[in-house]
Amino acid sequence: LYMTLFQSYDKFTNRHIGPDENQIREMLEVTGASSLDELINETIPSQIKLTEKLNLTEAVSEFKFLQNLKEIADKNKIFKSYIGMGYNPSITPQVILRNILENPGWYTQYTPYQAEISQGRLEALLNFQTMVTDLTAMDISNASLLDEGTSAAEAMLMFYHLRSGNKKNANTIFVSEECFPQTIEVIKTRATPLEINVQVGNHKNLELTDDIFAVLVQYPTGDGEIYNYRNLFSEAHAKEIFTIVAADILSLTLLTPPGEFGADAVVGSTQRFGIPMGYGGPHAAFFATRDKFKRQIPGRLIGVSVDVHENKAYRMALQTREQHIKREKATSNICTAQVLLAVAAGMYAVYHGPEGLKSIAKKVHSLTKLLEAGLKQLGIKQLNELYFDTINIDIDKDKISDLRKLAESKQINFRYFESAVGISINEVTELNDIEEIIS
């Protein structure tokens, strides 16, 4: 009786997607092998087989596996994050959470290969593109990229391939040292195969030499400072140098958009438009540029056309990945879209509307100003002349360790430099959080 019950239990709990005993028996009859081991030995060359057994833990059911994962996840300590660097806590509206992020009609999509079959998906992506072009003041935007670092690297590669005339042999991209460190690292990695020279330095004393084909700056900077790049970009264009801005998309509701001060490409992340931080990703990046570069833009473009009945129809107007076109004409060969998160970020903008987005940005900036005022009353100096949501606190080197221990005891994360501390305010920050930081 026990064995019968055990076999029934084993059969009930075995949900492995693969052949069962009957199928294995039938397979062996067809192949003429006496066992699975014999079949494998006849199929796989001995020289590529492992000689030792795999060091695997005992198999468990899906239910037990999820329980184990939950126990591990419960060990995480969820601190309040004021680190910034392109990652900010945000609020996902419940209507987007329920109807998009938790809806298999949306979340099963990865990237639009045959997107024409889904007009709704294409309309949502067109909405994302429109949102990006509006906020950046650029002519054209693609339907998202992998992340901000990748987007910046794609801009570098696009302009590297667009070099012409006096710049045909220019081989250097200048990257501001105030860009996010992860973006700088991705740029360096993607530059290596093409032997592009990456010059990292201070844009304020940059000499635009003949060897530079593009410059990349952060807006606002990784430390939170806001610079006016208009003169730098004018000088760059006079010397046939392309200009790239990595921008915070929420700040663009208040700041002059890069398209109005001469950017040739604007890149960044839409994470703070209602997308959870997710331990660093994934998050949909944006890539916007001038209309004259549309044939070289990486990724995919959604456009509006008409069908045979003269009805409006959305379609994929441009796709530049190697699997779609001839390899020599491809401008991208990596993961080129974050469709679900681009849709969610676009819907976040729809949900709040232009004034709603501006209101969120004003709240974030106002709380940042309030924090600066409170710290100033304590005699603490703030280093940024202009800022949106990030302030840079001047603190003695020997006091930073004590501050860090105290902050972490209160489950708070700041960004720590050698003799300064960065604090980035976000959408979820409230007045009591400002009081807690000051205290």
N, C-alpha and C positions, 0 to 999 in steps of 0.2 A: 504493500500500500504506500509506504514511504517513497519507494523508488518511482512508483507511478505518479505520485503527486510531484516529486522532484522533476521528473521529465516533463510533466505538464507545465510546471512553473518555468523550467528552463526554456521551453518552447514559447511560452507566453512572453517572457522577458527578453528573448533574443530578437531585437529589432534591427540587427545589422543588415545593411543594404548589400546584399550579395547572394550567392547561391546557397540554397538550403541543402539538406542531406539528399533529398530525391534528385535535385538538379545535379549535384556532384556525381551521384551514381550514374545518371544518364550521360553526363559528360565523359566519364571514364569509359563507359560502354562504347560510345562513339569513337573515342580516341584510341581505345585498345590498351589503355594504361591500367595497371592494377591498383594504383593509389595516386593521390595528388602529388606526393613526393616524387614518384616515378615520372609523372607528367611534367613536373617542373624541371627535373633533371634532363629530360629529353628536349625541353624547350629552351632553357637558358644555358648559355655556355658556362662551363665550370670556372673559367678564369675570371669571370666578373661576379661570381657569387660570393657572398660573405661566408667565411668559414666558421665564425663564432655566432652564437645566438644573439638576437637583438635584446638589448637591455630595456625591456618594456615593463611597466607596472601592470598589475592585474587589471583586466578589463572590468569596467563597471557599467551599469545601466545609464541611460541618458539622464534619468531623474537623479541618480546618485551623483553623477558627474556635475550636474548643475548645482547640487547641494554643496559639493566640494568647492566649486568655483565661488559660490556665495560666501563660504567660510573664509576663503582667501581674500575676497573683496572686502569683507567686513574688517579686515586688518588695516585697510587703508585709512589714513588720517586726513580728513577733508578740511583743509585750512582755508581761511579767507585769503584770496590771492590778489595782491596789488603789484605783481611783478611786471605786468605789461608785456613788452617785447612782441607785440602782435597777437597776444592771447589774453582775452578779457572775458570774465564771467558775463553772461547775457541772459535775458529772459526769453524763453521760447513761448510765444502765445499758445494757449491751450488748443485753439482751433487749428493751428498749424501742427502741433504735436499730434493731435488725434486724427486729423484728416490727411496729413501728408507723411510725417515721420513714422507713424504707427499704422499706416495704411499700405497693405501689400500692393495695391494698384500703383503706388508711387515708389515704395522702398525697394521693390525688386529690380528696378531699373539701375543700370550701372552707367551706361553711356549710349548715346543714340546711334546705333549702327544702321538700323532700318527705321529711322525715326518717323518717316512719313506715315507710318501706320497709326501713329498716335498724335492727333492734332492737339489734344490737351497738353501733352508733354511739350510739344514744340511751342505752343503759345506761352507756357510757363517759362521756357527758356528765352523766348523773345522778350518776355517781360524782364528777365534778369539782365539781358543785354541792354535794354532800354534804360533800366535803373542805373547801370554802370556808366553809360554814355552821358546821362543826365548829370550824375554826380561828379564825373571827371571832366566834363565839357570837352570830350573827345568825339570824333566822328563815328567810330565803329568799335564794337566790343565783341569778343567771342563768347561762346556759351559755357565758359568756365575752364579753369585749369586745375592742376593737382593741389598746389599750395603756393604761398607767396614767394618762397625761395625759388621754386621751379618757374613761376611766372616771370620773375626777374631774369633768370637764366635764359628763358626763351626769348626775352626781349634782347638780351645780349647777342644771342645767336642770330636772331632775325636781322639786326643791324650789322652784324659781322658779314652776313651774306649780301647785304645791300650796299656795301662799300663800293665806291666808284670814283672816277676822276683822280683828284690829288690824294684821296684817301684809300685808293685801291689796295695798297700794301700796308696800311696802318694796322697795327696788331695789338693795341693796348686799350683796355677799358678802364676808366677811372671809377672807383667805387668809394663813396664817402665812408670814412671810418665810423660815422654815426648811423650807418645802416644797421639793421638787426644782425647780430653775429651769425645766426643760422642762415640768413640770406647770403652773407659774404662767403660762407663755407660752401653753399650750393653753387654759387657763381664760380668759385675756384675749381670745384670738382668738374663742372660742366665745361669749363674753359680748357682743361688739361688735354683732352683728345685733339683739339684744334690748335693747340699750342698758343692760345690767346694769353697775352700777358695781363694779369690783373694787378692794377696799381691801387692800393688802398691808402687813403690819406685824408687830409683836411681840405675840404672844398674851398675854404676861405683864402688859402694861399696856393691854389692850384694853378700851375702853368700849363695852358692848353697847347701841348706840343703837337707836331705833325704826326706823331705815331699814335695819337689817341683818336679812336673812331667813335667812342660813346662815353657818356658819363652817367652814373647812377647815383641818385640822392634819395634820402628818406624824408617824408613829409607827413606829420612832424617827425623829428629824429627819434632814434631809439632811446635817447635820454629825455625826450619830451620837448626839446627846443623847436621853435618854428622859425624858419629862415625864408627870406624872399630870394628866390633863385632867378628872378627875371633877368638881372644883368649877366649872371653866369651863363644862362641859356642863350641870351642874345649874342654873347661873345662866342659861344660854342657853335651856334648856327653860322656865324660869319666865317668860321673856320671849317665848315662842313662836318661838324661833329654832332652825332645824334644825342638826344637827351631823354633820359628815362627817370620817372619818378615812382618810387614805391610809397603809396599813400594809404593813410588810415581812412577807410570809407565813411565812418561816422563823422569824422572831423570835417569832411568835405561838405557837410550840410551847412557849416559855418564859415569855413575858410575859402579863400579864392581857389577855385579848382585848377589843377595843373594845366589843363588845356588852355587856360586864359593867360598863362605866363610862359608858354612856349614848349611844353613837353611834347616829345614825339611819341612817347608811349607811357602809359600809366598802369602800374601793376599793384597788386595787393591782395588781401584776404577779406572775405565777407563773413568771417567767423562771428564778429560781434553783431551781426544782423540775425540774432536769435538762434545761433548754433552753439550747442554746448562745447566746452573746451576739449572734452574727450581725451584728456592726457596728451594733448599735442596734435590731435588730428583724428580723422580727416576733416579738412575744411575747404570749401570751394574758393579758389582764387579767381581774380578777374584780370583781364588783359584788354586794355583799350588803346587804340592808336589812331593815326590819321587815315583818312580814306585812301590816300595814295599808296598806302602800304597794305591794302586789303588782300592782295594776292600772296603776300608773304606772311600773313598773320598765322600763328600756330593754332591748332585745334579745329573747332567747328564753328560755323556761323549759321544761325537760323534766319531765314528770310521769309518774306511774304510774296506769294505769287497768286495766280488765279487758275482754277481748274477748267475743264472743257466747257463747263456750264457758266463760266464767268463768275464763279463764286470765289471768295477769298480762301486761299489755302496756304498753310504754313509748310515749309520744306527746309531741308538742310541745303543751304545755298552754297556752302563751301566746306570741304573737308580735306585736310592736308596731311593725313597720316599715311605711312607707307603701305598699310594694308588696303588703302582705298585707291591710291594713285601710283604712278611709276616712282620707283625709289629715288631716282635722281631729281624728281620734282617735289618730293616730300619736304615739308618744313618742320615736321614733328614726328618723332618715333617713340614717344613715351605715353604714359597714361595722360590723355588729353581732356578729360572732363570729370567733374564731380557733380553729376546731374542732380541727384536727390538733394544735395545740400545747396546747390545753386537755386533749385526750385524753392526750397524752404527760405533761403535768404531773400529771394525776389518776392515771395509772398509776405515776408516780414515787412518789406517796404510797402507793399499794397495794404497790409493790415493797418499800419500806422499812418500811411500817407505822408506827403512832403512835410506838412506842419508837425505831424507826430514825430517824425525822425528828427526834425530840428529841435523839437521840445526835449527829446531824450538827450541830444547833444548839449543843449543849454543846461540841462540839469547836471550832467556829468561835469561840464566846465565850471558851473557855479559851485558845486561841492568841492572841486579842486581849488578854486579861489578861496573858499571858506577854510579849507585845510591849511593853505598857505598863511592866511591871516592868523589862524590859531597858533601855528608854529612860530610866526613872527613875534607874537606876544610873549612867547617863551624865550625869545632871544635866539631862535634858530634861523640860520640864513638859508634862503632858497636861491638856487643858482640860475634857473632858467629865466631869461628876460621875457620871452613870450612862450605860452604853452596852451595846450588844449585840455588834456586830461592827466598829464604826467609832470610831476615836479621832482626836482633833483635837490636833495637836502645835503648841505655841507656839514659833515660831522668828522671829528678827529678820528684818526686811524685807530687809536687805542680804545675808543668808545664803541666802535662798530660791533665788536664781538659781544659786548654786554647788551647792546640794543637787540642784536639778533637772538640771543638767548631769551631775552624778555619777550620779544615779539612771538617767537615760536612757542613759548610757554602759554601764550594767549591764542595759539593756533592762527597766527598771522604770518604771511609770507610777503616780504618786501624784496626789492632787487638791491644787492649789495655790491658796491664798488670799493676801490682801495680806500678812498676817503670821502665817500658820498653814499647816499641811499636813495634809490629811485622808488617813487610811489605812484602807481597808476590807478586812477579812480575809474569806475565802470558803471554800467547800467543798473546793477543790483545794489550798489552802494547807497546807504541811507544816512540820515543825520547822526544816528547813534553810532554808525561805523566811523564817521569822522571824529566824533568825541572819543571813541576807543583808540583811534590812531594817535590823536593828540595826547591822550593820557599815557 
